[in-house]
Amino acid sequence: MKEFALGRWTMLPLLTLLIAGCSTETGPAEPTMTRHVLQHDGLEREYFVFLPSAYDGQKEFPVALFLHGYGGSATGTEAEVTQGLNFYAEKFGYVLIYPQGTWFMAGDTAASRWEATSWNHISDAFDTGPDGPICAHDENPVECPPECGTCGKCGWTSCHDDIGFLRQLVARITGDLSVDNRSVFVSGFSNGAMMTHRIACEASELFAAAALVGGRVERGFECTPQNRIPLLQMNGGADETVPSDGRVSDDGYYFASTVAVTERWNDGESCGIKLQDWSSATIEATTAQCTIACGDTTHPSIDCLWPEGNHRWPGTPGFRGSNGYCVSELQADSMPEQSICIDPDPSADTWGSSLLFEFFDAHRGS
């Protein structure tokens, strides 16, 4: 039977994984990742669950949702974009949940067809927001998801009910697994960060904190969570795909700046516009430049800029493989058009991943 690599461990075949993941007699002897589905809004939605080796079904563990970027997959983001986020979940003792966004087959010819995955991060296809146009081009540069009907000139992501799906997923996870309901976190990369931005505002009661990596909503769609929760932003200073300062992207879109996000996140509080320098042991030896707002409250907002970083995971030396446009063998049957990911780099120790979990740890039980 064929074995496959997942995270930084060689995993057993799918059947063994499923048995280990479902056992109630003893906890898994090694970290495991399993595939699951739920029905929402007439669709079968897929997600993956990583259990650290210490998980025994008795002690309550913190849990984090991590959302992939546009065109990527749940397992591809873990393997290639983050270079093995499961390694850090094992190290810090977290259950990790990787939901899969919806997708359709894009491309005009057989040779150009690909699985266009996305999250509905601003709810349907807007051309203009509260602060004016959200894109600078005259025509939609990407194919419109069929469920949207029309995308105008600026729409590019799903129109499915991803807010409802993620709410239902959190309910299932907190109901089925031994996790701390007060230590549920949400994060994502790129389009996944945009979706994180939205769900953390609209369902803030579910989460202890949120982290946006390489992505924010379009300008004018910044938001304030009803329940004030901590926020971490990590972005590359050389990122032209989702620029951190609000300038137009290389694809012609206007995304909110990190400063605007911080101010709206803490709307109505004077601390939201008072930025102070911030650092931690994790980033002391890096070039990351961080500020904090509302640092003396229970909902600090940390904004970290990696000056030389582009649109990739913070601290990684460069893009790897197909940059997440792939799947592990655990997901190959459900997304057959995707290539198989390369294994995570075992020599990499990315500060972005460490900072993410240290941020979560600081706000457990919130």
C-alpha positions in Angstrom: 0.0 0.0 0.0 1.3 3.4 -0.9 2.3 5.8 1.8 2.2 9.6 1.5 3.8 12.6 3.2 1.6 15.1 5.1 3.0 17.9 7.1 6.4 16.7 8.4 5.4 13.1 9.1 4.9 10.1 6.9 1.3 9.2 7.3 -0.4 5.9 7.0 -3.0 5.2 4.3 -6.4 6.8 4.4 -8.2 3.9 6.0 -5.8 3.8 8.9 -6.1 7.6 9.3 -9.8 7.4 9.5 -9.7 4.6 12.1 -7.1 6.4 14.2 -9.0 9.7 14.0 -12.2 8.1 15.2 -10.9 5.9 18.0 -12.3 6.7 21.4 -10.3 4.1 23.4 -6.9 5.8 23.1 -5.6 9.0 21.5 -3.7 8.7 18.2 -0.1 7.6 18.6 1.1 10.1 16.1 -0.4 13.3 14.5 -3.3 12.5 12.1 -5.2 14.4 9.4 -8.5 13.1 8.1 -11.1 14.2 5.5 -14.7 15.0 6.4 -17.8 16.5 4.7 -20.9 18.3 5.8 -24.0 19.3 3.9 -24.7 23.1 3.7 -27.1 25.0 1.5 -27.5 22.1 -0.9 -23.8 21.5 -1.3 -21.4 18.9 0.1 -18.6 20.9 1.8 -15.3 19.3 2.5 -12.9 20.0 5.4 -9.8 18.4 7.0 -9.0 17.8 10.6 -5.6 17.7 12.1 -5.2 16.2 15.5 -1.9 16.6 17.4 -0.4 13.5 19.0 -1.4 14.6 22.5 -5.1 14.6 21.6 -6.9 11.9 23.5 -10.5 13.0 23.4 -10.5 13.9 27.1 -8.5 17.1 27.6 -10.0 20.2 25.8 -7.6 21.5 23.1 -7.5 24.9 21.4 -8.7 24.8 17.8 -8.0 27.0 14.8 -9.6 27.2 11.4 -7.2 28.0 8.5 -8.6 29.2 5.1 -6.7 28.7 1.9 -6.1 31.3 -0.8 -7.7 31.9 -4.2 -7.0 28.9 -6.5 -5.5 26.9 -3.7 -6.8 23.9 -1.7 -7.1 23.1 2.0 -4.3 20.5 1.9 -2.2 22.4 -0.6 -2.0 25.5 1.6 -0.9 23.3 4.5 1.8 21.5 2.5 3.3 24.2 0.2 2.2 27.7 1.3 2.9 27.4 5.0 5.6 24.7 4.5 3.8 22.5 7.0 1.5 24.3 9.4 0.7 21.0 11.0 4.2 20.9 12.4 3.4 24.0 14.5 0.0 22.7 15.5 1.7 19.7 16.9 4.4 21.8 18.6 1.9 24.1 20.2 -0.8 21.5 20.8 -3.7 22.7 18.6 -6.4 21.0 16.6 -6.4 22.5 13.1 -9.3 22.6 10.7 -8.8 23.2 7.0 -12.1 24.0 5.2 -12.3 23.8 1.4 -13.8 26.7 -0.5 -16.1 26.1 -3.4 -14.7 25.8 -6.9 -15.6 25.5 -10.6 -13.8 24.4 -13.7 -12.4 27.6 -15.4 -10.5 27.8 -18.7 -11.6 28.0 -22.3 -9.8 24.9 -23.6 -9.0 21.4 -22.2 -5.4 22.4 -21.8 -6.2 25.5 -19.9 -8.9 24.1 -17.6 -8.3 24.5 -13.8 -10.2 24.3 -10.6 -10.8 27.9 -9.6 -11.4 27.9 -5.8 -12.4 30.9 -3.7 -14.2 32.3 -0.7 -17.2 34.7 -0.7 -15.4 37.4 1.4 -17.6 40.4 0.5 -20.9 38.7 -0.3 -21.5 38.6 -4.0 -20.1 40.8 -6.8 -19.7 44.5 -6.0 -18.1 47.0 -8.4 -18.3 49.9 -6.0 -18.1 50.0 -2.3 -18.7 52.7 0.4 -15.3 54.3 -0.6 -15.7 54.2 -4.4 -14.7 51.6 -7.0 -13.0 48.5 -5.7 -11.1 47.9 -9.0 -9.4 50.0 -11.6 -9.9 47.9 -14.7 -12.8 48.0 -17.2 -13.4 44.3 -17.6 -13.4 41.4 -15.2 -10.0 39.8 -15.6 -11.0 36.3 -14.3 -13.9 34.0 -15.0 -17.0 34.6 -13.0 -18.2 31.7 -10.7 -21.4 30.3 -12.2 -23.5 30.7 -9.1 -22.9 34.5 -9.2 -24.7 34.9 -12.5 -22.8 38.1 -13.2 -19.7 39.5 -11.6 -19.6 42.9 -13.1 -16.1 44.2 -13.8 -14.7 43.7 -10.3 -16.2 40.4 -9.0 -13.9 37.3 -8.9 -14.9 35.1 -5.9 -17.7 32.7 -4.9 -21.2 33.8 -4.2 -22.0 30.8 -2.1 -23.0 31.1 1.6 -19.5 30.7 3.2 -20.6 32.5 6.3 -23.2 29.9 7.0 -20.9 27.1 6.1 -18.2 28.3 8.5 -20.7 28.8 11.3 -22.0 25.3 10.8 -18.5 23.9 10.7 -17.6 25.6 14.0 -20.7 24.1 15.6 -19.8 20.7 14.3 -16.2 20.9 15.5 -17.0 22.2 18.9 -19.7 19.6 19.3 -17.8 16.5 18.0 -14.3 17.1 19.3 -12.8 17.8 22.7 -12.0 21.4 22.2 -12.1 24.6 24.3 -15.1 26.6 23.1 -13.4 29.8 24.4 -10.2 29.1 22.4 -11.5 28.9 18.8 -9.4 30.9 16.4 -9.6 31.8 12.7 -6.9 32.6 10.2 -6.2 32.4 6.5 -3.9 33.4 3.7 -4.8 35.8 0.8 -8.4 35.2 -0.2 -8.6 33.0 2.9 -7.5 36.1 5.0 -10.2 38.1 3.3 -12.8 35.5 4.3 -11.3 35.5 7.8 -11.7 39.3 7.9 -15.4 38.9 7.1 -16.3 36.0 9.3 -14.4 37.4 12.3 -16.6 40.5 12.0 -20.0 38.9 11.3 -19.5 35.9 13.7 -17.2 37.4 16.3 -19.0 35.6 19.1 -17.4 32.4 17.9 -13.8 33.3 18.0 -11.2 34.3 20.6 -9.0 36.1 18.0 -8.4 36.4 14.2 -5.3 36.6 12.1 -5.1 37.9 8.5 -2.0 36.9 6.5 -1.5 38.4 3.1 -5.1 39.6 2.6 -7.8 42.0 3.7 -11.2 43.0 2.3 -11.6 45.6 -0.4 -11.5 49.3 0.6 -14.7 50.5 2.1 -15.6 47.0 3.5 -13.5 47.3 6.6 -15.6 46.2 9.6 -15.9 46.3 13.4 -16.7 43.0 15.2 -19.6 43.3 17.6 -17.5 41.4 20.2 -14.1 43.1 20.2 -11.5 40.4 19.6 -7.7 40.6 19.1 -6.4 40.9 15.6 -3.0 40.0 14.0 -2.1 41.1 10.5 1.1 39.9 8.7 1.9 41.2 5.2 4.9 41.6 2.8 6.1 45.1 2.0 6.8 44.0 -1.6 3.4 42.3 -2.0 1.7 43.7 -5.2 -1.1 41.1 -5.2 -2.7 42.5 -2.0 -0.6 45.6 -1.2 -0.6 46.5 2.5 -0.8 50.2 2.1 -4.0 50.4 0.0 -2.4 51.2 -3.4 -3.9 49.5 -6.4 -2.8 45.9 -6.8 -1.1 44.5 -9.9 -4.5 43.0 -10.9 -6.2 46.3 -10.6 -7.9 46.0 -7.2 -8.1 48.3 -4.2 -7.8 46.4 -1.0 -8.0 48.1 2.4 -4.7 49.2 4.0 -3.7 47.5 7.2 -3.9 50.8 9.0 -7.5 51.3 7.8 -8.4 47.8 9.0 -7.0 48.5 12.4 -8.8 51.8 12.8 -12.2 50.3 11.7 -11.6 47.1 13.8 -11.4 49.4 16.9 -14.0 51.9 15.6 -15.0 54.4 18.2 -12.0 53.7 20.5 -9.3 56.3 20.7 -6.7 53.5 21.1 -7.5 52.3 17.6 -5.4 55.1 16.0 -2.6 55.2 18.6 0.1 52.9 17.1 3.1 51.9 19.1 6.1 49.8 18.2 5.7 46.1 19.1 8.0 43.1 19.1 8.4 39.6 20.4 11.1 37.1 20.8 9.9 35.4 17.6 10.6 38.3 15.4 13.6 40.0 17.1 16.1 38.4 14.7 13.9 39.1 11.6 13.3 42.3 9.5 9.6 42.3 10.5 8.3 45.7 11.6 5.3 45.6 13.9 3.0 48.0 15.6 0.2 47.5 18.1 -3.0 49.4 18.8 -5.1 49.1 21.9 -2.3 47.2 23.5 -3.6 47.8 27.0 -7.0 46.3 26.3 -8.3 42.7 25.9 -8.4 43.2 22.1 -5.0 44.4 20.8 -4.5 44.8 17.1 -1.0 43.9 15.9 0.2 44.8 12.4 3.4 43.2 11.2 5.1 44.2 7.9 7.8 42.0 6.4 9.6 44.6 4.2 11.1 42.3 1.6 8.3 39.8 1.6 6.0 39.4 -1.4 2.7 37.5 -1.6 3.9 34.5 0.3 3.8 33.1 3.8 5.9 35.3 6.2 9.4 34.0 6.8 9.5 31.5 4.0 12.6 31.8 1.8 10.6 31.7 -1.4 7.7 30.1 -3.3 7.7 26.4 -3.3 6.1 24.0 -5.8 2.9 25.3 -7.2 2.4 27.6 -4.2 -0.7 25.8 -2.9 -2.3 25.1 -6.3 -2.1 21.4 -5.5 -3.5 18.8 -3.1 -2.2 16.1 -0.9 -3.2 12.5 -1.7 -5.8 12.8 1.1 -7.7 15.3 -1.2 -6.8 13.9 -4.6 -10.0 12.1 -5.2 -12.2 15.1 -4.6 -10.1 17.5 -6.7 -8.7 15.3 -9.4 -7.5 18.2 -11.7 -5.0 19.4 -9.1 -1.4 18.2 -9.0 0.0 16.4 -6.0 1.9 18.8 -3.6 5.5 18.5 -2.8 6.4 17.7 0.8 6.9 20.5 3.3 10.6 21.5 3.7 11.7 19.9 7.0 14.6 22.4 7.3 12.3 25.4 7.3 11.3 27.1 10.6 9.2 30.1 9.6 8.7 32.9 12.0 5.2 33.7 10.6 3.9 30.3 11.7 5.5 30.6 15.2 4.1 34.1 15.6 0.6 32.9 14.5 0.5 30.3 17.3 2.1 32.5 19.9 -0.6 35.1 19.1 -3.3 32.4 19.5 -1.7 31.2 22.8 -1.8 34.7 24.2 -5.6 34.9 23.8 -6.7 31.4 24.8 -9.8 31.4 26.9 -10.9 34.8 25.8 
